[in-house]
């Protein structure tokens, strides 16, 4: 991470945080394209989460977060979950 944030004579990269709501009514196999990633992004990462406390489940069995290019991210629904989930995308850009 340090190499991403301190490059070119210690000029820092900017970080954009994008929150995405993953609603339950999205069909299995459908994808959500994450909007708002800067075109000058050099690194994109993210994570999935929900607020269900009573269940022991792995959200990554239901949703797939895919970064296909430095400035493109898609979240695909794998199987039905029935609850709203969330994703946070971190875009590091110049």
Protein Blocks (a to p, Z undefined) as FASTA:
>chain_A
ZZmmmgghhiacddddddddddfkbcehiacddehiafkbcbdcdddddfbfkbccdfkl
mbccddfbfkbccdddfbdehiacddddddddZZ
